[in-house]
Amino acid sequence: MFELNKIDKAIQKMQAQVESKKLPKARLEEIGDSLNMEFSEYVRFQNLKSLAVANGILSIEEGNTVYRYLGETLEVFNGQPVAIKAVLTKLFSELLLREINNVSR
């Protein structure tokens, strides 16, 4: 059996939180739509993810996990469940803050 990485664990935790709220489907769709990215954000996130792997901030496995959830097109990410979009959006925010603060580790 394999060990879940920190990205997968965060998604599992977020999914449990989403399920515990028992929100109506329309509300979940509204939240999901609010987490959609534009193309420029998607490209920026892909680049920051790659730099994070190169700098040891994310492991190769974690980088691959993020890549898998981002997908090869923007539509893949925008079609993900709320839990995945919430976790990846938080990671994107953290990577942007690292860049702003010029922190490599």
N, CA, C and O of each residue as an XYZ file, in Angstrom:
420
protein
N       0.842     -1.186      0.000
C       0.000      0.000      0.000
C       0.886      1.248      0.000
O       1.981      1.235      0.561
N       0.419      2.300     -0.616
C       1.223      3.509     -0.730
C       0.805      4.544      0.312
O      -0.317      4.536      0.819
N       1.739      5.421      0.605
C       1.527      6.515      1.560
C       0.974      7.730      0.808
O       1.492      8.091     -0.249
N      -0.051      8.348      1.336
C      -0.576      9.565      0.725
C       0.377     10.716      1.001
O       0.930     10.825      2.096
N       0.567     11.574      0.005
C       1.406     12.743      0.222
C       0.562     13.856      0.849
O      -0.650     13.711      1.014
N       1.221     14.974      1.197
C       0.507     16.021      1.920
C      -0.609     16.669      1.101
O      -1.570     17.183      1.674
N      -0.500     16.655     -0.206
C      -1.551     17.208     -1.062
C      -2.780     16.308     -0.996
O      -3.895     16.785     -0.784
N      -2.571     15.000     -1.180
C      -3.680     14.053     -1.103
C      -4.340     14.069      0.280
O      -5.565     14.005      0.385
N      -3.539     14.153      1.325
C      -4.091     14.192      2.683
C      -4.936     15.440      2.897
O      -6.003     15.372      3.507
N      -4.466     16.576      2.400
C      -5.217     17.829      2.540
C      -6.540     17.743      1.784
O      -7.560     18.244      2.257
N      -6.525     17.114      0.621
C      -7.757     16.962     -0.163
C      -8.740     16.049      0.568
O      -9.935     16.340      0.619
N      -8.249     14.959      1.127
C      -9.128     14.064      1.892
C      -9.758     14.799      3.072
O     -10.954     14.661      3.330
N      -8.953     15.574      3.781
C      -9.453     16.328      4.927
C     -10.504     17.352      4.477
O     -11.549     17.492      5.112
N     -10.225     18.059      3.390
C     -11.169     19.049      2.881
C     -12.449     18.382      2.407
O     -13.539     18.908      2.634
N     -12.338     17.239      1.754
C     -13.528     16.523      1.291
C     -14.411     16.129      2.473
O     -15.635     16.235      2.395
N     -13.800     15.679      3.558
C     -14.572     15.331      4.756
C     -15.281     16.562      5.312
O     -16.428     16.471      5.750
N     -14.610     17.706      5.297
C     -15.235     18.941      5.778
C     -16.403     19.344      4.886
O     -17.460     19.737      5.379
N     -16.213     19.246      3.578
C     -17.279     19.589      2.633
C     -18.488     18.679      2.857
O     -19.625     19.147      2.903
N     -18.236     17.388      2.996
C     -19.326     16.438      3.198
C     -20.044     16.675      4.525
O     -21.257     16.484      4.608
N     -19.320     17.084      5.553
C     -19.945     17.305      6.863
C     -20.880     18.512      6.864
O     -21.781     18.597      7.698
N     -20.670     19.439      5.939
C     -21.517     20.640      5.856
C     -22.881     20.342      5.253
O     -23.842     21.075      5.491
N     -22.970     19.265      4.471
C     -24.219     18.858      3.824
C     -24.888     20.016      3.092
O     -26.084     20.266      3.242
N     -24.084     20.713      2.296
C     -24.584     21.842      1.526
C     -25.391     21.364      0.323
O     -25.110     20.306     -0.241
N     -26.385     22.142     -0.061
C     -27.133     21.783     -1.270
C     -26.209     21.787     -2.493
O     -25.220     22.519     -2.534
N     -26.545     20.969     -3.476
C     -25.727     20.850     -4.681
C     -25.524     22.211     -5.348
O     -24.430     22.507     -5.830
N     -26.563     23.033     -5.379
C     -26.448     24.352     -6.012
C     -25.414     25.217     -5.292
O     -24.669     25.952     -5.940
N     -25.358     25.140     -3.987
C     -24.380     25.919     -3.213
C     -22.971     25.415     -3.479
O     -22.045     26.213     -3.619
N     -22.798     24.094     -3.552
C     -21.483     23.523     -3.866
C     -21.023     23.954     -5.254
O     -19.848     24.259     -5.457
N     -21.946     23.977     -6.203
C     -21.597     24.423     -7.553
C     -21.194     25.898     -7.550
O     -20.265     26.295     -8.252
N     -21.890     26.693     -6.768
C     -21.564     28.127     -6.650
C     -20.163     28.314     -6.075
O     -19.378     29.117     -6.579
N     -19.862     27.576     -5.033
C     -18.533     27.640     -4.417
C     -17.481     27.174     -5.420
O     -16.441     27.813     -5.582
N     -17.759     26.062     -6.089
C     -16.822     25.538     -7.088
C     -16.558     26.538     -8.200
O     -15.417     26.717     -8.626
N     -17.616     27.188     -8.669
C     -17.451     28.190     -9.728
C     -16.604     29.365     -9.255
O     -15.841     29.936    -10.033
N     -16.735     29.724     -7.989
C     -15.956     30.852     -7.468
C     -14.467     30.520     -7.375
O     -13.634     31.423     -7.287
N     -14.130     29.235     -7.394
C     -12.737     28.800     -7.318
C     -12.125     28.528     -8.693
O     -10.961     28.140     -8.790
N     -12.901     28.729     -9.746
C     -12.361     28.537    -11.091
C     -11.216     29.509    -11.345
O     -11.203     30.628    -10.832
N     -10.257     29.060    -12.147
C      -9.120     29.897    -12.509
C      -9.295     30.430    -13.923
O     -10.012     29.858    -14.744
N      -8.629     31.526    -14.175
C      -8.476     32.030    -15.538
C      -7.196     31.426    -16.097
O      -6.368     30.905    -15.350
N      -7.039     31.499    -17.417
C      -5.892     30.869    -18.066
C      -4.563     31.372    -17.514
O      -3.654     30.578    -17.273
N      -4.441     32.678    -17.314
C      -3.169     33.230    -16.826
C      -2.835     32.708    -15.423
O      -1.667     32.482    -15.106
N      -3.845     32.519    -14.597
C      -3.616     31.958    -13.257
C      -3.180     30.502    -13.353
O      -2.279     30.061    -12.640
N      -3.824     29.773    -14.235
C      -3.502     28.364    -14.436
C      -2.036     28.197    -14.865
O      -1.313     27.363    -14.318
N      -1.614     28.991    -15.838
C      -0.230     28.930    -16.320
C       0.729     29.309    -15.202
O       1.756     28.655    -15.017
N       0.407     30.349    -14.465
C       1.265     30.808    -13.362
C       1.396     29.721    -12.305
O       2.487     29.484    -11.787
N       0.284     29.058    -11.981
C       0.304     27.992    -10.981
C       1.173     26.835    -11.470
O       1.963     26.294    -10.697
N       1.041     26.450    -12.732
C       1.877     25.368    -13.269
C       3.355     25.725    -13.118
O       4.162     24.882    -12.724
N       3.709     26.965    -13.430
C       5.105     27.391    -13.320
C       5.575     27.397    -11.870
O       6.668     26.917    -11.571
N       4.766     27.931    -10.976
C       5.144     27.968     -9.561
C       5.263     26.560     -8.983
O       6.135     26.294     -8.156
N       4.386     25.665     -9.420
C       4.459     24.272     -8.967
C       5.779     23.659     -9.396
O       6.432     22.975     -8.608
N       6.178     23.896    -10.634
C       7.444     23.344    -11.136
C       8.638     23.913    -10.378
O       9.570     23.182    -10.041
N       8.612     25.210    -10.112
C       9.687     25.829     -9.324
C       9.716     25.286     -7.900
O      10.787     25.089     -7.327
N       8.547     25.048     -7.335
C       8.473     24.504     -5.967
C       9.089     23.112     -5.908
O       9.747     22.768     -4.926
N       8.884     22.320     -6.933
C       9.506     20.994     -6.982
C      11.015     21.140     -7.146
O      11.781     20.474     -6.450
N      11.443     21.999     -8.056
C      12.874     22.206     -8.305
C      13.603     22.713     -7.062
O      14.771     22.391     -6.844
N      12.900     23.513     -6.244
C      13.513     24.084     -5.040
C      13.284     23.236     -3.788
O      13.678     23.637     -2.692
N      12.656     22.079     -3.937
C      12.453     21.191     -2.802
C      11.317     21.586     -1.878
O      11.196     21.031     -0.786
N      10.489     22.520     -2.281
C       9.333     22.925     -1.471
C       8.261     21.842     -1.552
O       7.616     21.518     -0.555
N       8.081     21.293     -2.733
C       7.207     20.146     -2.951
C       8.067     18.981     -3.405
O       9.048     19.171     -4.124
N       7.702     17.771     -2.986
C       8.400     16.592     -3.491
C       7.978     16.360     -4.943
O       7.002     16.940     -5.417
N       8.714     15.519     -5.627
C       8.347     15.180     -7.002
C       6.959     14.556     -7.018
O       6.145     14.866     -7.888
N       6.692     13.685     -6.064
C       5.382     13.041     -5.981
C       4.276     14.080     -5.764
O       3.220     14.005     -6.392
N       4.519     15.040     -4.880
C       3.518     16.089     -4.639
C       3.324     16.958     -5.883
O       2.199     17.335     -6.212
N       4.416     17.272     -6.567
C       4.317     18.033     -7.807
C       3.508     17.282     -8.851
O       2.699     17.879     -9.562
N       3.723     15.975     -8.944
C       2.955     15.156     -9.883
C       1.481     15.109     -9.505
O       0.609     15.111    -10.374
N       1.209     15.068     -8.208
C      -0.176     15.085     -7.739
C      -0.853     16.383     -8.129
O      -1.980     16.375     -8.625
N      -0.175     17.498     -7.910
C      -0.732     18.802     -8.287
C      -0.952     18.839     -9.795
O      -2.005     19.276    -10.259
N       0.022     18.389    -10.551
C      -0.101     18.374    -12.014
C      -1.304     17.556    -12.452
O      -2.058     17.963    -13.336
N      -1.475     16.408    -11.831
C      -2.592     15.531    -12.183
C      -3.934     16.234    -11.944
O      -4.843     16.132    -12.767
N      -4.056     16.940    -10.830
C      -5.311     17.633    -10.526
C      -5.491     18.897    -11.360
O      -6.617     19.263    -11.695
N      -4.394     19.565    -11.697
C      -4.506     20.728    -12.584
C      -4.877     20.279    -13.992
O      -5.611     20.966    -14.702
N      -4.369     19.140    -14.378
C      -4.654     18.616    -15.702
C      -3.864     19.324    -16.784
O      -3.103     20.253    -16.514
N      -4.057     18.875    -18.001
C      -3.332     19.443    -19.133
C      -4.022     20.659    -19.713
O      -3.460     21.349    -20.564
N      -5.238     20.928    -19.259
C      -5.962     22.112    -19.721
C      -6.660     22.774    -18.541
O      -6.908     22.141    -17.515
N      -6.964     24.018    -18.696
C      -7.672     24.776    -17.672
C      -9.016     24.131    -17.334
O      -9.445     24.146    -16.180
N      -9.665     23.576    -18.326
C     -10.980     22.977    -18.120
C     -10.932     21.799    -17.149
O     -11.897     21.539    -16.430
N      -9.811     21.096    -17.134
C      -9.675     19.973    -16.190
C      -9.725     20.509    -14.758
O     -10.485     20.007    -13.931
N      -8.917     21.526    -14.469
C      -8.936     22.083    -13.116
C     -10.314     22.646    -12.786
O     -10.858     22.361    -11.719
N     -10.875     23.430    -13.679
C     -12.161     24.070    -13.406
C     -13.292     23.071    -13.243
O     -14.341     23.415    -12.699
N     -13.101     21.838    -13.704
C     -14.102     20.794    -13.541
C     -13.908     19.926    -12.308
O     -14.685     19.000    -12.074
N     -12.880     20.213    -11.519
C     -12.596     19.410    -10.324
C     -13.617     19.680     -9.218
O     -14.253     20.733     -9.205
N     -13.775     18.727     -8.287
C     -14.644     18.941     -7.128
C     -14.129     20.084     -6.245
O     -12.960     20.464     -6.308
N     -15.027     20.613     -5.434
C     -14.713     21.754     -4.564
C     -13.506     21.484     -3.675
O     -12.656     22.361     -3.522
N     -13.410     20.310     -3.093
C     -12.312     20.016     -2.168
C     -10.953     20.137     -2.863
O     -10.017     20.710     -2.305
N     -10.851     19.609     -4.053
C      -9.587     19.680     -4.798
C      -9.267     21.125     -5.152
O      -8.138     21.580     -4.972
N     -10.265     21.845     -5.654
C     -10.041     23.237     -6.043
C      -9.660     24.093     -4.834
O      -8.812     24.977     -4.948
N     -10.271     23.842     -3.691
C      -9.964     24.624     -2.488
C      -8.525     24.388     -2.035
O      -7.807     25.339     -1.726
N      -8.106     23.140     -1.995
C      -6.744     22.814     -1.560
C      -5.711     23.373     -2.538
O      -4.720     23.968     -2.117
N      -5.934     23.189     -3.828
C      -4.965     23.683     -4.797
C      -4.934     25.206     -4.845
O      -3.874     25.794     -5.057
N      -6.072     25.845     -4.651
C      -6.101     27.305     -4.612
C      -5.309     27.825     -3.417
O      -4.609     28.832     -3.522
N      -5.421     27.138     -2.284
C      -4.640     27.518     -1.101
C      -3.150     27.332     -1.371
O      -2.342     28.189     -1.012
N      -2.786     26.227     -1.995
C      -1.384     25.994     -2.340
C      -0.883     27.076     -3.291
O       0.220     27.591     -3.108
N      -1.663     27.425     -4.291
C      -1.298     28.485     -5.233
C      -1.037     29.776     -4.474
O      -0.053     30.469     -4.732
N      -1.915     30.092     -3.545
C      -1.745     31.302     -2.727
C      -0.440     31.264     -1.939
O       0.290     32.254     -1.880
N      -0.156     30.121     -1.339
C       1.076     29.977     -0.548
C       2.318     30.118     -1.430
O       3.301     30.741     -1.026
N       2.273     29.545     -2.624
C       3.420     29.658     -3.536
C       3.602     31.090     -4.017
O       4.732     31.557     -4.163
N       2.502     31.790     -4.263
C       2.602     33.198     -4.652
C       3.194     34.035     -3.520
O       4.025     34.911     -3.762
N       2.768     33.768     -2.286
C       3.322     34.511     -1.144
C       4.813     34.240     -0.984
O       5.575     35.155     -0.671
N       5.238     32.998     -1.192
C       6.672     32.669     -1.133
C       7.431     33.463     -2.170
O       8.510     33.987     -1.896
N       6.864     33.552     -3.369
C       7.515     34.286     -4.441
C       7.606     35.773     -4.085
O       8.650     36.399     -4.264
N       6.514     36.322     -3.585
C       6.505     37.744     -3.211
C       7.558     38.017     -2.142
O       8.261     39.026     -2.192
N       7.658     37.123     -1.193
C       8.622     37.276     -0.100
C      10.001     36.771     -0.470
O      10.933     36.851      0.330
N      10.135     36.245     -1.695
C      11.409     35.752     -2.208
C      12.000     34.687     -1.284
O      13.184     34.721     -0.949
N      11.154     33.747     -0.883
C      11.562     32.660     -0.005
C      11.690     31.412     -0.848
O      10.739     31.020     -1.525
N      12.844     30.786     -0.819
C      13.048     29.588     -1.627
C      12.773     28.309     -0.846
O      12.588     27.262     -1.465
N      12.739     28.343      0.458
C      12.450     27.145      1.258
C      11.584     27.490      2.431
O      11.235     26.612      3.220
